[in-house]
Amino acid sequence: MTTRPDDQLRRMLEQTLIPPTTVTELDPDTIDSTTSRVGSVAGSLAESYQLNSQHTLASYTRLPDDDTRSTVRKFYFETTLNAFNRLHEQETRWTLHASELPARLQQLLSPMWSNPAVVDSLYALDVLVLIDGALWRCVPGAPGFLLEKSWESAHQSKLQAAVPDQDLRASDGLIFVVGHLARSSYLSGDRAVRSVGLTAGVLTGAIFAAGAHPAVAIGVRIIENFIDATANQVLGCDGVERSLVAVLNLAAAPQPGPPPSAPAPAASVPASPPTPSPVAAEAKADPETGAVPGSHQPGPVAGRSAEALEVAAQFDGLTASDRMAVNEALAATADVLELGLPATLQRVTHRIFERSVQEFFTAEQGSTQLPDELVHFTRPDGAGIPLPEVSDVPEATLAEALQLRRSVRSYENIPMELDELAGLLRLAAGSTGTEDGYGVRGMPKFPYPSIGGLDSNELGLIISRVEGVVPGYYGYDKVGHALVPRLRGDLRLSLVTATFESEWLFYAPVVLALVNDQKKVNWKYKTRGYRISHLDQGALMQNLGLVAAALGLGSCAVAGYFDEVLNRILGYEGQDAFVAALMAVGRPNRLSHGG
Ligand SMILES: Cc1cc2nc3c(=O)[nH]c(=O)nc-3n(C[C@H](O)[C@H](O)[C@H](O)COP(=O)(O)O)c2cc1C
């Protein structure tokens, strides 16, 4: 924000905002002509918004009647409360009961369930509270919260970038008042933004008052100016249907000695609260996350078993997301044991992914717009060596290809032709066209299905002997139909040392690497993305096997390799992108395959 010298500012104020000392009554005709020029003002955006959001007789009569309004509100409140109760009863990690919060924070937030005017305001607002490394959405009319998203230090840095003039490191907690234009428009039409502003004021006033109670002693400072796009992005709001109205920055006054008793929040408890955590939390905010320090550890541990708590307590210095992972693993283990089954790693892993379906269905995706950094896969790479187009489509029918396909581990000692390789890649994996999706024009379509159409497949090629191609590791540009060089050199020995019982791979002219790129699926499917994205590699693998068979080539999938070694050799960091399978391809050795 720009600053001006005081005297300059004062002069500007005198000419604009300072009221005149004498009162001049306006001519009624002037008032009439001003108020009737709806939409014709050539002033600031604020003025034109003011005019464009006025009700006309037509828009006023189109508003829902009182009965409809109350039904709509009731529906929203009831469904949110039911969702909270259901999830809370299941002891998932997507809910938090107010009783798990430090007493002062609980009191500060109590208007959200005890003050009818504030509860009412939550129809047009989502109130997000940063608690112990996660963002929680207040449930209207109940002392509970639904998990909105986890909050890492990267989120905090981005938020700081949205308010460059403020120093959020000193904050004792943050509350985000988010306007829900979609819900508000339903009742207020074009006046929705005004309605959001009004209700945000009601809510903020009540939080101010609660903070001023001597037993609470939390100062609330409103941050109403911020860089909208940055702030909305970090909160997962699309900036239109949901957008940030104000940030409430909390400053807790130190309270020496035992705190005076605070008034109990008047609220009906929607579900039996889990065991309150024993840890008192009056300390300063986490310097990395800015979260209000609290006893709550997101996750079902508190409500599950003392044993689990003991285990979790042994981990020091974990971030909130680390703790979520530990808690989730513990909860899954507890589930398996409750079923009376031995907790094998396989069962526990399966249970983790089973539980993760809730995360996908309950997480509110702020926007369906594919983030910029993930869009690159829709465009040709541009750095590739163009491959020949397919001139001869194989004559084999699908039925014949299915019949022909067998795993082949012995190949003729001749280089593969570039046309053969190009045909295999184009037909099995090359883009088959485009369609619009996720707010992106021209998303590529592929000859294999993929979860959410997000294509977690990256296809790499360890080329040892292909006519006219320097040996090395290449990526297949599925949109541009080209080979993108990644590593140069003969990788056969490295490959054999990274795999086990697969010496025959040394003789394969090409070994494909089916790489799982998690970023896109994780954006949409969260934890569960890890499980389902592997099916994408399966679908691609089947295409490759069938097309290879139709082209008279032999292929064999290989999963027997040391992940870390292979990922390191091929240049994948191994977490968000890793080799999910290898597939050797070559002309079958007639001697060992009966011609
Ligand atoms: C995901 C997957 C991983 C595989 N891993 C290996 C492997 O590491 N080594 C190997 O020799 N064959 C491997 N195979 C090939 C199977 O052994 C083969 O498909 C199976 O024996 C059936 O034979 P068929 O493909 O000729 O029908 C794998 C197959 C799949 C689908």
The ligand as an SDF file (V2000), in Angstrom:
LIG
                    3D

 31 33  0  0  0  0  0  0  0  0999 V2000
    2.2280  -55.8020  -12.8960 C   0  0  0  0  0  0  0  0  0  0  0  0
    3.0170  -56.9430  -13.4700 C   0  0  0  0  0  0  0  0  0  0  0  0
    4.3160  -57.1390  -13.0380 C   0  0  0  0  0  0  0  0  0  0  0  0
    5.0920  -58.1630  -13.5680 C   0  0  0  0  0  0  0  0  0  0  0  0
    6.3860  -58.3040  -13.1520 N   0  0  0  0  0  0  0  0  0  0  0  0
    7.1790  -59.2660  -13.7190 C   0  0  0  0  0  0  0  0  0  0  0  0
    8.5700  -59.3880  -13.3580 C   0  0  0  0  0  0  0  0  0  0  0  0
    9.0750  -58.6390  -12.5130 O   0  0  0  0  0  0  0  0  0  0  0  0
    9.3280  -60.3230  -13.9730 N   0  0  0  0  0  0  0  0  0  0  0  0
    8.8070  -61.1580  -14.9170 C   0  0  0  0  0  0  0  0  0  0  0  0
    9.5390  -61.9860  -15.4440 O   0  0  0  0  0  0  0  0  0  0  0  0
    7.4770  -61.0690  -15.2830 N   0  0  0  0  0  0  0  0  0  0  0  0
    6.6620  -60.1470  -14.7080 C   0  0  0  0  0  0  0  0  0  0  0  0
    5.3380  -60.0290  -15.0930 N   0  0  0  0  0  0  0  0  0  0  0  0
    4.7880  -60.9150  -16.1260 C   0  0  0  0  0  0  0  0  0  0  0  0
    3.9330  -62.0120  -15.5100 C   0  0  0  0  0  0  0  0  0  0  0  0
    4.7670  -62.9680  -14.9090 O   0  0  0  0  0  0  0  0  0  0  0  0
    3.0810  -62.6290  -16.5990 C   0  0  0  0  0  0  0  0  0  0  0  0
    2.1920  -61.6420  -17.1120 O   0  0  0  0  0  0  0  0  0  0  0  0
    2.2860  -63.8010  -16.0670 C   0  0  0  0  0  0  0  0  0  0  0  0
    3.1440  -64.8630  -15.7390 O   0  0  0  0  0  0  0  0  0  0  0  0
    1.2470  -64.2860  -17.0790 C   0  0  0  0  0  0  0  0  0  0  0  0
    1.8640  -64.6630  -18.2720 O   0  0  0  0  0  0  0  0  0  0  0  0
    1.4650  -64.0140  -19.6800 P   0  0  0  0  0  0  0  0  0  0  0  0
    1.7180  -62.5390  -19.5920 O   0  0  0  0  0  0  0  0  0  0  0  0
    2.3480  -64.6440  -20.6970 O   0  0  0  0  0  0  0  0  0  0  0  0
    0.0270  -64.2690  -19.9230 O   0  0  0  0  0  0  0  0  0  0  0  0
    4.5440  -59.0280  -14.5520 C   0  0  0  0  0  0  0  0  0  0  0  0
    3.2280  -58.8230  -14.9680 C   0  0  0  0  0  0  0  0  0  0  0  0
    2.4760  -57.7990  -14.4480 C   0  0  0  0  0  0  0  0  0  0  0  0
    1.0630  -57.5690  -14.9440 C   0  0  0  0  0  0  0  0  0  0  0  0
  1  2  1  0
  2  3  1  0
  2 30  2  0
  3  4  2  0
  4  5  1  0
  4 28  1  0
  5  6  2  0
  6  7  1  0
  6 13  1  0
  7  8  2  0
  7  9  1  0
  9 10  1  0
 10 11  2  0
 10 12  1  0
 12 13  2  0
 13 14  1  0
 14 15  1  0
 14 28  1  0
 15 16  1  0
 16 17  1  0
 16 18  1  0
 18 19  1  0
 18 20  1  0
 20 21  1  0
 20 22  1  0
 22 23  1  0
 23 24  1  0
 24 25  2  0
 24 26  1  0
 24 27  1  0
 28 29  2  0
 29 30  1  0
 30 31  1  0
M  END
$$$$
